[in-house]
Amino acid sequence: MPTLTIKNIPEDLYRELKRQAEMNRRSINSQVIVCIEKATRSQRLQPEQYIARARDLRNKTAGHPIGDEQFNEAKAQGRP
């Protein structure tokens, strides 16, 4: 199996990889492999897939309507 050496990793990136590895009970090496797999094996969604996801989301939220006033209030609360 090939070996890859990564040099000059920014300290904050290393800390985040280490944190994620601990959360997932993996070694840092295994976490890096997972990240690389996700990045290299991700596939573009076809328009039909976006439409299906949008319809699914619309169905899930249909029972929870929100008006402009509620929306703007929630948006304002989320701002610093």
N, C-alpha and C positions, 0 to 999 in steps of 0.2 A: 504494500500500500504506500502511495507517495506521502512525503512529508512536506509540510509548508511551514516556513519560518516567517513570522511577522515582526517587523522591527518598528521602533519609534511610535508605539501606540500611545495616543494622548492619555494622560492619567485619568481624566474623567470618563473616557470611553472604557478603559480597563476596569474602573470601579463599577461601572454599569454592567459590564459583562459578568463581573464577579458576582454582583448582586443578583442578576438574572439566573446565573448558574446555581447559586445557593437556593433561590426560590424554587427552582425546578429540580433540585437535588442532582445536579450534574457537575462534572468537572468543567473548568473554564474551557478546556479543549473541546469537550462535547458541546458546550454552549455555542462556541464559535462555529462548529460544524453545522449545528442546527440553523444558525443565522445565515450561513453561506448557502445551505440547502434552500431555505425560504427565498433568498434573494435570487438564486439562479434557476429555481424551478417554478417560480411564480408564473402564472399564465394570465394573459389578458382575457377579460370577460367579453363575451360577445354581447351585442346590444340586447338580445333576447334575455340574457342572464340578468342584466341591469333592470330590465322591465319586470322580470319575475320577482327580483328582490324588492323593487319599489312597490309592486302590488302586494307582496307579503307584508311589508312594513305598513302600508296603508290599511290592510285588513287588521293588523295587530293594534293599530292606534285608532281605529274607527270609533271605538267606544269611549274615547277620551278627547272630545273636541276642546279646543282652546281658542279663545277670541283674541283679537289684536291687543286689547288692553292687558290681558293676562300674559300674552307673549312678550309685549314690551316691558312689562314689570319684571318678568323672569330674566329677560335679557339685561335689564339695568342692574339687577341684583348680582349678576355674574361678572360685572365689570368692576375693576379696582377703583 
